[in-house]
């Protein structure tokens, strides 16, 4: 961790095998690009969603709706069974 901290306080991206501090815009753009590339390469089977049972029903519903409608994926699971 940077500066000896035990918790990240700003986004980081990997560049040439090393992590470096990035802006939120850059980090989110990279995440979106990776999601887009996976769905373009493999369709809905290229991505998956694991949701949390501690989230609200509304949040889990919105997440699964996004994955099914926007990304075309039925690869959705949660830790509700534990």
Biopython code that builds the backbone (N, CA, C, O; Angstrom):
import numpy as np
from Bio.PDB.StructureBuilder import StructureBuilder

atoms = [
    (1, "UNK", "N", (0.828, -1.180, 0.000)),
    (1, "UNK", "CA", (0.000, 0.000, 0.000)),
    (1, "UNK", "C", (0.878, 1.252, 0.000)),
    (1, "UNK", "O", (1.955, 1.270, 0.596)),
    (2, "UNK", "N", (0.404, 2.286, -0.672)),
    (2, "UNK", "CA", (1.172, 3.524, -0.678)),
    (2, "UNK", "C", (1.249, 4.149, 0.713)),
    (2, "UNK", "O", (0.297, 4.070, 1.488)),
    (3, "UNK", "N", (2.356, 4.752, 1.015)),
    (3, "UNK", "CA", (2.546, 5.489, 2.274)),
    (3, "UNK", "C", (2.344, 4.637, 3.514)),
    (3, "UNK", "O", (2.085, 5.181, 4.588)),
    (4, "UNK", "N", (2.453, 3.313, 3.403)),
    (4, "UNK", "CA", (2.311, 2.448, 4.555)),
    (4, "UNK", "C", (0.896, 2.323, 5.088)),
    (4, "UNK", "O", (0.692, 1.772, 6.170)),
    (5, "UNK", "N", (-0.086, 2.825, 4.350)),
    (5, "UNK", "CA", (-1.473, 2.726, 4.798)),
    (5, "UNK", "C", (-1.978, 1.302, 4.656)),
    (5, "UNK", "O", (-1.457, 0.540, 3.842)),
    (6, "UNK", "N", (-2.969, 0.937, 5.426)),
    (6, "UNK", "CA", (-3.558, -0.390, 5.323)),
    (6, "UNK", "C", (-4.864, -0.368, 4.550)),
    (6, "UNK", "O", (-5.500, -1.406, 4.365)),
    (7, "UNK", "N", (-5.262, 0.802, 4.104)),
    (7, "UNK", "CA", (-6.515, 0.940, 3.372)),
    (7, "UNK", "C", (-6.327, 1.935, 2.228)),
    (7, "UNK", "O", (-5.710, 2.986, 2.400)),
    (8, "UNK", "N", (-6.860, 1.593, 1.075)),
    (8, "UNK", "CA", (-6.768, 2.512, -0.061)),
    (8, "UNK", "C", (-7.682, 3.708, 0.162)),
    (8, "UNK", "O", (-8.807, 3.564, 0.640)),
    (9, "UNK", "N", (-7.193, 4.870, -0.184)),
    (9, "UNK", "CA", (-7.998, 6.086, -0.046)),
    (9, "UNK", "C", (-8.209, 6.786, -1.378)),
    (9, "UNK", "O", (-8.909, 7.796, -1.452)),
    (10, "UNK", "N", (-7.607, 6.252, -2.423)),
    (10, "UNK", "CA", (-7.786, 6.799, -3.766)),
    (10, "UNK", "C", (-7.656, 5.659, -4.770)),
    (10, "UNK", "O", (-7.031, 4.641, -4.472)),
    (11, "UNK", "N", (-8.239, 5.820, -5.953)),
    (11, "UNK", "CA", (-8.203, 4.732, -6.931)),
    (11, "UNK", "C", (-6.791, 4.483, -7.443)),
    (11, "UNK", "O", (-5.959, 5.389, -7.491)),
    (12, "UNK", "N", (-6.544, 3.239, -7.822)),
    (12, "UNK", "CA", (-5.258, 2.860, -8.383)),
    (12, "UNK", "C", (-5.500, 2.036, -9.640)),
    (12, "UNK", "O", (-6.491, 1.313, -9.737)),
    (13, "UNK", "N", (-4.592, 2.150, -10.596)),
    (13, "UNK", "CA", (-4.663, 1.372, -11.831)),
    (13, "UNK", "C", (-3.310, 0.697, -12.040)),
    (13, "UNK", "O", (-2.279, 1.168, -11.557)),
    (14, "UNK", "N", (-3.339, -0.408, -12.765)),
    (14, "UNK", "CA", (-2.101, -1.131, -13.063)),
    (14, "UNK", "C", (-1.556, -0.649, -14.399)),
    (14, "UNK", "O", (-2.268, -0.610, -15.403)),
    (15, "UNK", "N", (-0.279, -0.284, -14.391)),
    (15, "UNK", "CA", (0.397, 0.174, -15.594)),
    (15, "UNK", "C", (1.786, -0.458, -15.634)),
    (15, "UNK", "O", (2.585, -0.269, -14.717)),
    (16, "UNK", "N", (2.070, -1.209, -16.700)),
    (16, "UNK", "CA", (3.343, -1.918, -16.830)),
    (16, "UNK", "C", (3.597, -2.823, -15.632)),
    (16, "UNK", "O", (4.732, -2.947, -15.170)),
    (17, "UNK", "N", (2.538, -3.456, -15.130)),
    (17, "UNK", "CA", (2.668, -4.401, -14.030)),
    (17, "UNK", "C", (2.731, -3.785, -12.646)),
    (17, "UNK", "O", (2.803, -4.511, -11.655)),
    (18, "UNK", "N", (2.705, -2.477, -12.556)),
    (18, "UNK", "CA", (2.793, -1.787, -11.267)),
    (18, "UNK", "C", (1.529, -0.978, -11.015)),
    (18, "UNK", "O", (0.935, -0.436, -11.948)),
    (19, "UNK", "N", (1.120, -0.899, -9.757)),
    (19, "UNK", "CA", (-0.021, -0.054, -9.402)),
    (19, "UNK", "C", (0.430, 1.382, -9.234)),
    (19, "UNK", "O", (1.501, 1.663, -8.697)),
    (20, "UNK", "N", (-0.420, 2.289, -9.710)),
    (20, "UNK", "CA", (-0.158, 3.710, -9.517)),
    (20, "UNK", "C", (-1.471, 4.410, -9.200)),
    (20, "UNK", "O", (-2.544, 3.935, -9.573)),
    (21, "UNK", "N", (-1.379, 5.522, -8.522)),
    (21, "UNK", "CA", (-2.546, 6.324, -8.179)),
    (21, "UNK", "C", (-3.136, 6.910, -9.454)),
    (21, "UNK", "O", (-2.405, 7.340, -10.347)),
    (22, "UNK", "N", (-4.470, 6.924, -9.532)),
    (22, "UNK", "CA", (-5.166, 7.454, -10.702)),
    (22, "UNK", "C", (-6.321, 8.331, -10.244)),
    (22, "UNK", "O", (-6.695, 8.324, -9.072)),
    (23, "UNK", "N", (-6.875, 9.079, -11.175)),
    (23, "UNK", "CA", (-8.081, 9.845, -10.872)),
    (23, "UNK", "C", (-9.277, 8.894, -10.908)),
    (23, "UNK", "O", (-9.204, 7.809, -11.485)),
    (24, "UNK", "N", (-10.362, 9.310, -10.292)),
    (24, "UNK", "CA", (-11.575, 8.488, -10.342)),
    (24, "UNK", "C", (-12.045, 8.329, -11.779)),
    (24, "UNK", "O", (-12.493, 7.252, -12.172)),
    (25, "UNK", "N", (-11.946, 9.391, -12.561)),
    (25, "UNK", "CA", (-12.386, 9.326, -13.953)),
    (25, "UNK", "C", (-11.595, 8.275, -14.733)),
    (25, "UNK", "O", (-12.176, 7.484, -15.476)),
    (26, "UNK", "N", (-10.285, 8.268, -14.566)),
    (26, "UNK", "CA", (-9.459, 7.283, -15.264)),
    (26, "UNK", "C", (-9.779, 5.861, -14.801)),
    (26, "UNK", "O", (-9.911, 4.955, -15.624)),
    (27, "UNK", "N", (-9.903, 5.666, -13.501)),
    (27, "UNK", "CA", (-10.178, 4.330, -12.972)),
    (27, "UNK", "C", (-11.529, 3.814, -13.454)),
    (27, "UNK", "O", (-11.641, 2.654, -13.848)),
    (28, "UNK", "N", (-12.547, 4.656, -13.429)),
    (28, "UNK", "CA", (-13.874, 4.232, -13.891)),
    (28, "UNK", "C", (-13.895, 4.003, -15.395)),
    (28, "UNK", "O", (-14.559, 3.084, -15.874)),
    (29, "UNK", "N", (-13.168, 4.838, -16.147)),
    (29, "UNK", "CA", (-13.070, 4.622, -17.593)),
    (29, "UNK", "C", (-12.411, 3.284, -17.901)),
    (29, "UNK", "O", (-12.853, 2.566, -18.798)),
    (30, "UNK", "N", (-11.361, 2.945, -17.166)),
    (30, "UNK", "CA", (-10.697, 1.657, -17.385)),
    (30, "UNK", "C", (-11.616, 0.489, -17.042)),
    (30, "UNK", "O", (-11.642, -0.515, -17.754)),
    (31, "UNK", "N", (-12.362, 0.620, -15.962)),
    (31, "UNK", "CA", (-13.302, -0.446, -15.590)),
    (31, "UNK", "C", (-14.376, -0.600, -16.661)),
    (31, "UNK", "O", (-14.711, -1.719, -17.048)),
    (32, "UNK", "N", (-14.912, 0.508, -17.137)),
    (32, "UNK", "CA", (-15.940, 0.455, -18.183)),
    (32, "UNK", "C", (-15.371, -0.131, -19.471)),
    (32, "UNK", "O", (-16.045, -0.910, -20.146)),
    (33, "UNK", "N", (-14.141, 0.232, -19.818)),
    (33, "UNK", "CA", (-13.510, -0.314, -21.022)),
    (33, "UNK", "C", (-13.325, -1.822, -20.906)),
    (33, "UNK", "O", (-13.546, -2.551, -21.874)),
    (34, "UNK", "N", (-12.924, -2.292, -19.736)),
    (34, "UNK", "CA", (-12.745, -3.729, -19.527)),
    (34, "UNK", "C", (-14.057, -4.485, -19.619)),
    (34, "UNK", "O", (-14.111, -5.561, -20.213)),
    (35, "UNK", "N", (-15.111, -3.937, -19.040)),
    (35, "UNK", "CA", (-16.445, -4.553, -19.119)),
    (35, "UNK", "C", (-16.927, -4.580, -20.560)),
    (35, "UNK", "O", (-17.471, -5.585, -21.019)),
    (36, "UNK", "N", (-16.730, -3.483, -21.270)),
    (36, "UNK", "CA", (-17.131, -3.393, -22.674)),
    (36, "UNK", "C", (-16.361, -4.405, -23.528)),
    (36, "UNK", "O", (-16.950, -5.085, -24.368)),
    (37, "UNK", "N", (-15.063, -4.502, -23.315)),
    (37, "UNK", "CA", (-14.236, -5.432, -24.089)),
    (37, "UNK", "C", (-14.657, -6.877, -23.842)),
    (37, "UNK", "O", (-14.716, -7.672, -24.779)),
    (38, "UNK", "N", (-14.946, -7.220, -22.598)),
    (38, "UNK", "CA", (-15.353, -8.592, -22.274)),
    (38, "UNK", "C", (-16.684, -8.939, -22.923)),
    (38, "UNK", "O", (-16.845, -10.044, -23.441)),
    (39, "UNK", "N", (-17.638, -8.017, -22.905)),
    (39, "UNK", "CA", (-18.938, -8.308, -23.509)),
    (39, "UNK", "C", (-18.861, -8.314, -25.029)),
    (39, "UNK", "O", (-19.586, -9.067, -25.678)),
    (40, "UNK", "N", (-17.992, -7.483, -25.608)),
    (40, "UNK", "CA", (-17.827, -7.507, -27.062)),
    (40, "UNK", "C", (-17.155, -8.801, -27.512)),
    (40, "UNK", "O", (-17.490, -9.339, -28.567)),
    (41, "UNK", "N", (-16.226, -9.293, -26.735)),
    (41, "UNK", "CA", (-15.474, -10.491, -27.089)),
    (41, "UNK", "C", (-16.282, -11.770, -26.845)),
    (41, "UNK", "O", (-16.220, -12.705, -27.643)),
    (42, "UNK", "N", (-17.038, -11.809, -25.747)),
    (42, "UNK", "CA", (-17.700, -13.048, -25.344)),
    (42, "UNK", "C", (-19.209, -12.933, -25.158)),
    (42, "UNK", "O", (-19.854, -13.911, -24.781)),
    (43, "UNK", "N", (-19.774, -11.776, -25.411)),
    (43, "UNK", "CA", (-21.201, -11.594, -25.158)),
    (43, "UNK", "C", (-21.483, -11.635, -23.666)),
    (43, "UNK", "O", (-20.607, -11.339, -22.853)),
    (44, "UNK", "N", (-22.704, -12.001, -23.310)),
    (44, "UNK", "CA", (-23.108, -12.044, -21.911)),
    (44, "UNK", "C", (-22.367, -13.071, -21.086)),
    (44, "UNK", "O", (-22.322, -12.964, -19.860)),
    (45, "UNK", "N", (-21.772, -14.086, -21.746)),
    (45, "UNK", "CA", (-21.046, -15.101, -20.979)),
    (45, "UNK", "C", (-19.678, -14.606, -20.514)),
    (45, "UNK", "O", (-19.013, -15.278, -19.726)),
    (46, "UNK", "N", (-19.257, -13.445, -20.991)),
    (46, "UNK", "CA", (-17.945, -12.917, -20.629)),
    (46, "UNK", "C", (-17.916, -12.151, -19.327)),
    (46, "UNK", "O", (-16.842, -11.787, -18.848)),
    (47, "UNK", "N", (-19.077, -11.898, -18.744)),
    (47, "UNK", "CA", (-19.137, -11.132, -17.501)),
    (47, "UNK", "C", (-20.086, -11.811, -16.525)),
    (47, "UNK", "O", (-20.931, -12.616, -16.915)),
    (48, "UNK", "N", (-19.934, -11.477, -15.265)),
    (48, "UNK", "CA", (-20.822, -12.013, -14.244)),
    (48, "UNK", "C", (-20.966, -11.023, -13.109)),
    (48, "UNK", "O", (-20.171, -10.092, -12.976)),
    (49, "UNK", "N", (-21.972, -11.227, -12.304)),
    (49, "UNK", "CA", (-22.257, -10.343, -11.178)),
    (49, "UNK", "C", (-22.417, -11.183, -9.930)),
    (49, "UNK", "O", (-23.146, -12.176, -9.933)),
    (50, "UNK", "N", (-21.747, -10.796, -8.872)),
    (50, "UNK", "CA", (-21.938, -11.418, -7.569)),
    (50, "UNK", "C", (-22.423, -10.326, -6.644)),
    (50, "UNK", "O", (-21.687, -9.384, -6.350)),
    (51, "UNK", "N", (-23.660, -10.444, -6.180)),
    (51, "UNK", "CA", (-24.229, -9.394, -5.345)),
    (51, "UNK", "C", (-24.194, -9.811, -3.881)),
    (51, "UNK", "O", (-23.945, -10.971, -3.554)),
    (52, "UNK", "N", (-24.443, -8.861, -3.028)),
    (52, "UNK", "CA", (-24.345, -9.080, -1.584)),
    (52, "UNK", "C", (-25.730, -9.125, -0.940)),
    (52, "UNK", "O", (-26.602, -8.314, -1.252)),
    (53, "UNK", "N", (-25.909, -10.073, -0.052)),
    (53, "UNK", "CA", (-27.195, -10.188, 0.639)),
    (53, "UNK", "C", (-27.401, -9.035, 1.621)),
    (53, "UNK", "O", (-28.526, -8.810, 2.067)),
    (54, "UNK", "N", (-26.359, -8.314, 1.963)),
    (54, "UNK", "CA", (-26.500, -7.184, 2.877)),
    (54, "UNK", "C", (-26.985, -5.926, 2.162)),
    (54, "UNK", "O", (-27.392, -4.961, 2.809)),
    (55, "UNK", "N", (-26.943, -5.934, 0.831)),
    (55, "UNK", "CA", (-27.477, -4.807, 0.067)),
    (55, "UNK", "C", (-29.005, -4.865, 0.114)),
    (55, "UNK", "O", (-29.581, -5.908, 0.421)),
    (56, "UNK", "N", (-29.642, -3.763, -0.185)),
    (56, "UNK", "CA", (-31.100, -3.752, -0.185)),
    (56, "UNK", "C", (-31.635, -4.562, -1.362)),
    (56, "UNK", "O", (-30.932, -4.780, -2.349)),
    (57, "UNK", "N", (-32.862, -4.997, -1.250)),
    (57, "UNK", "CA", (-33.506, -5.697, -2.361)),
    (57, "UNK", "C", (-33.524, -4.811, -3.609)),
    (57, "UNK", "O", (-33.327, -5.292, -4.725)),
    (58, "UNK", "N", (-33.762, -3.522, -3.408)),
    (58, "UNK", "CA", (-33.819, -2.593, -4.530)),
    (58, "UNK", "C", (-32.462, -2.488, -5.230)),
    (58, "UNK", "O", (-32.403, -2.444, -6.459)),
    (59, "UNK", "N", (-31.376, -2.446, -4.461)),
    (59, "UNK", "CA", (-30.034, -2.363, -5.050)),
    (59, "UNK", "C", (-29.716, -3.648, -5.817)),
    (59, "UNK", "O", (-29.193, -3.585, -6.930)),
    (60, "UNK", "N", (-30.023, -4.801, -5.243)),
    (60, "UNK", "CA", (-29.784, -6.068, -5.940)),
    (60, "UNK", "C", (-30.649, -6.174, -7.190)),
    (60, "UNK", "O", (-30.192, -6.692, -8.209)),
    (61, "UNK", "N", (-31.876, -5.698, -7.132)),
    (61, "UNK", "CA", (-32.751, -5.728, -8.301)),
    (61, "UNK", "C", (-32.179, -4.854, -9.413)),
    (61, "UNK", "O", (-32.138, -5.269, -10.572)),
    (62, "UNK", "N", (-31.736, -3.639, -9.062)),
    (62, "UNK", "CA", (-31.176, -2.729, -10.058)),
    (62, "UNK", "C", (-29.913, -3.323, -10.686)),
    (62, "UNK", "O", (-29.706, -3.213, -11.895)),
    (63, "UNK", "N", (-29.077, -3.949, -9.868)),
    (63, "UNK", "CA", (-27.837, -4.546, -10.385)),
    (63, "UNK", "C", (-28.141, -5.684, -11.353)),
    (63, "UNK", "O", (-27.555, -5.749, -12.434)),
    (64, "UNK", "N", (-29.055, -6.586, -10.977)),
    (64, "UNK", "CA", (-29.362, -7.713, -11.865)),
    (64, "UNK", "C", (-30.075, -7.233, -13.118)),
    (64, "UNK", "O", (-29.878, -7.807, -14.188)),
    (65, "UNK", "N", (-30.898, -6.196, -13.014)),
    (65, "UNK", "CA", (-31.576, -5.643, -14.185)),
    (65, "UNK", "C", (-30.557, -5.064, -15.164)),
    (65, "UNK", "O", (-30.664, -5.266, -16.374)),
    (66, "UNK", "N", (-29.566, -4.339, -14.631)),
    (66, "UNK", "CA", (-28.505, -3.780, -15.476)),
    (66, "UNK", "C", (-27.738, -4.899, -16.182)),
    (66, "UNK", "O", (-27.508, -4.827, -17.389)),
    (67, "UNK", "N", (-27.344, -5.925, -15.438)),
    (67, "UNK", "CA", (-26.574, -7.007, -16.054)),
    (67, "UNK", "C", (-27.379, -7.738, -17.112)),
    (67, "UNK", "O", (-26.839, -8.113, -18.153)),
    (68, "UNK", "N", (-28.660, -7.943, -16.859)),
    (68, "UNK", "CA", (-29.471, -8.664, -17.845)),
    (68, "UNK", "C", (-29.784, -7.805, -19.059)),
    (68, "UNK", "O", (-29.675, -8.277, -20.191)),
    (69, "UNK", "N", (-30.168, -6.568, -18.847)),
    (69, "UNK", "CA", (-30.601, -5.713, -19.950)),
    (69, "UNK", "C", (-29.436, -5.070, -20.698)),
    (69, "UNK", "O", (-29.380, -5.133, -21.926)),
    (70, "UNK", "N", (-28.517, -4.459, -19.977)),
    (70, "UNK", "CA", (-27.441, -3.719, -20.624)),
    (70, "UNK", "C", (-26.311, -4.619, -21.121)),
    (70, "UNK", "O", (-25.728, -4.362, -22.174)),
    (71, "UNK", "N", (-26.002, -5.672, -20.367)),
    (71, "UNK", "CA", (-24.865, -6.510, -20.732)),
    (71, "UNK", "C", (-25.272, -7.864, -21.298)),
    (71, "UNK", "O", (-24.423, -8.607, -21.791)),
    (72, "UNK", "N", (-26.554, -8.193, -21.235)),
    (72, "UNK", "CA", (-27.028, -9.455, -21.795)),
    (72, "UNK", "C", (-26.528, -10.676, -21.060)),
    (72, "UNK", "O", (-26.339, -11.730, -21.667)),
    (73, "UNK", "N", (-26.308, -10.553, -19.757)),
    (73, "UNK", "CA", (-25.754, -11.662, -18.983)),
    (73, "UNK", "C", (-26.771, -12.203, -17.990)),
    (73, "UNK", "O", (-27.468, -11.442, -17.318)),
    (74, "UNK", "N", (-26.845, -13.519, -17.908)),
    (74, "UNK", "CA", (-27.620, -14.175, -16.862)),
    (74, "UNK", "C", (-26.707, -14.749, -15.791)),
    (74, "UNK", "O", (-27.166, -15.485, -14.917)),
    (75, "UNK", "N", (-25.416, -14.422, -15.848)),
    (75, "UNK", "CA", (-24.444, -14.915, -14.877)),
    (75, "UNK", "C", (-24.505, -14.053, -13.617)),
    (75, "UNK", "O", (-23.665, -13.181, -13.395)),
    (76, "UNK", "N", (-25.519, -14.321, -12.804)),
    (76, "UNK", "CA", (-25.763, -13.518, -11.610)),
    (76, "UNK", "C", (-25.921, -14.458, -10.428)),
    (76, "UNK", "O", (-26.670, -15.433, -10.494)),
    (77, "UNK", "N", (-25.207, -14.159, -9.338)),
    (77, "UNK", "CA", (-25.312, -14.973, -8.135)),
    (77, "UNK", "C", (-25.182, -14.053, -6.934)),
    (77, "UNK", "O", (-24.838, -12.880, -7.074)),
    (78, "UNK", "N", (-25.453, -14.583, -5.773)),
    (78, "UNK", "CA", (-25.300, -13.797, -4.548)),
    (78, "UNK", "C", (-24.930, -14.725, -3.402)),
    (78, "UNK", "O", (-24.930, -15.948, -3.542)),
    (79, "UNK", "N", (-24.619, -14.120, -2.279)),
    (79, "UNK", "CA", (-24.245, -14.905, -1.096)),
    (79, "UNK", "C", (-25.461, -15.121, -0.192)),
    (79, "UNK", "O", (-25.297, -15.359, 1.005)),
    (80, "UNK", "N", (-26.656, -15.043, -0.731)),
    (80, "UNK", "CA", (-27.864, -15.193, 0.074)),
    (80, "UNK", "C", (-27.975, -16.549, 0.748)),
    (80, "UNK", "O", (-28.662, -16.685, 1.761)),
    (81, "UNK", "N", (-27.309, -17.549, 0.198)),
    (81, "UNK", "CA", (-27.419, -18.901, 0.742)),
    (81, "UNK", "C", (-26.599, -19.096, 1.999)),
    (81, "UNK", "O", (-26.797, -20.086, 2.704)),
    (82, "UNK", "N", (-25.691, -18.194, 2.306)),
    (82, "UNK", "CA", (-24.792, -18.424, 3.442)),
    (82, "UNK", "C", (-25.378, -17.940, 4.731)),
    (82, "UNK", "O", (-24.745, -18.060, 5.780)),
]
sb = StructureBuilder()
sb.init_structure("model")
sb.init_model(0)
sb.init_chain("A")
sb.init_seg("    ")
for serial, (resi, resn, name, xyz) in enumerate(atoms, 1):
    if name == "N":
        sb.init_residue(resn, " ", resi, " ")
    sb.init_atom(name, np.array(xyz, "f"), 0.0, 1.0, " ", f" {name:<3s}", serial, name[0])
structure = sb.get_structure()
